[in-house]
């Protein structure tokens, strides 16, 4: 039995939860750089915070949300792509927000769509592929996966 294009239930992607990390700052050097020396226990690698966002949850910048630009595990310094409206205080609290990830496996191929930021908001990876592409919206990423599947021979 084949998968029909109109079978919308089969095209629903499973959304992987958006885990977050809640903590307090241990230093705040500037509006574009904050520090939490306890981060390296949870995030030991610089790449661990790729595509994450940081949202201040207390203080004058409470509610402000920024994309993480760089992370230095040895010092716990997090820089953001756009500066906060002011310098957060040392005891201000924040949460790190993981990128949203959607996965779907059909016909032996697994598509992973990760929400990022910028003009191409969704990154699509298909395995086995390799297919990596960036898309301006979720529909475009899903359609690319559909096209990929239907351009492949079907094993019966």
N, C-alpha and C positions, 0 to 999 in steps of 0.2 A: 504494500500500500504506500503510495507516494505522499509527499507533503504538498498540499495545495497552497498556492499563493494566497487564496482567500481564507485559509485556515488560521485565523488570527490568534487563536489560543496557542498554537504551536510556535508562534513568533514572539510570544511574551518572553522577555529576558528576565532572568532572576537577578534581583538587585541585592548585592552584597551590602550588609549594613554599613553605616557610616560611623565606625568607632571613633571615639574622641578621647583625648587625654586632658584631664583637668589638673591644674597645678597653680603655684604662685611663682612670681618672678623672684630671682635672687639678686638681680641687678638690672638696671635699665640705663644704658649709656646714651641713647638718643631716641628720637621719634621713629627711626628706621631700624633700630637694633635693640633687642631685649635679651636677657640672659636667665637661664634656669639651669643651674649646675646639676640638678637631679635628673635631667632629661636623658643623659647617656646611659642610665640604667635600663630605660625602655627603648631608646633609639640609639644604638651604639655606632651606627654608620651615618656618614654625611648624606647618603642617598635615601635614608629612611624617611625623610620628610619631603621628598620630591612630591609635588602636586598637593601638599597639605596647605591648609589655611590656618591662621591663628586669629582667634577672636578674643578681645578683652572682655572679661565678665565682671570687672569691678573697676572703680576709679573713674577719673575724668574721661578716659577713652572707652568706657564700658559700651559694648555693642559694636564697636568698630571691628571690622573683619578684613584681614589682609592676606594675600598669598605669600607663602614662605619663599624667599628668594634663595637663601643659602642657610646651611646649618653646620656648625662646627661642634662635633660631639665632645671633643676634649675640653672645651670651655662652656658648652651649653649655650653659645651665642646663636640667636636666630635673627637673620635680617629679613626684612620684608620688601616686596617690590615697590610698594607705595607707602610712604611714611605715615604713621599715625598722626593725628591732629596735634599731639603734644607728646612729651616724654612720659611714658607710664612710670608709676612709682614702684619701688622695690617690692612692696608687699601686694601689689595688684594681682588679681587672679586672671587666668586666661584658660582657653581650651584650644587644643589642636584638633582640627577637623580633617579627617581623612577624605580623600577624593571618592566620589561615588563610582562604583564599579558595577557593571552589568555583565553577566555571562550567559551564554546559550550554547548548547551542543546539539547539532543536527547533522545527520548523515556522516557522523564520525569526525566532524570538524567543530572546534570550539572557538567561538568568537568572544573576545573580551573587549568591552567598550568602557573606557575610563574617562570620566568627566575631568577636563582640565580647565585652563583659563586662557584667554586670548582669543584671537580671531578664529582659530580652529578649536572649538570647545570640546570635541570628542575625539579620542584616539582609539582606533580600531586595530586589533591584532587578531589574526586567525591562525590557529594551529591545528593540524600541521599545515603549513603554508609554504613559505612564510608570506604573510600579507600584513603590512603595516601601513595605515593611512590615517590622515587627519580630516576631520569633517567639521563644518560650521554648525551642524545640529544633529540631534540624536536620530532623526528620521533618515538622514543621509547615511549615517554609519550603519544603521540596520539594513537599509536598502543595498548597500555595498555587500553586506554579508549574504543577503538573498541572491544577489546577482552572482556572487562567487559560487554559491551552492548550486544554482541552476545551470552554471556553465560547466559543471563537473559531470562526468558520466555517473549514472545511477547503478549501484550494484543490486541485482535482484536475486 
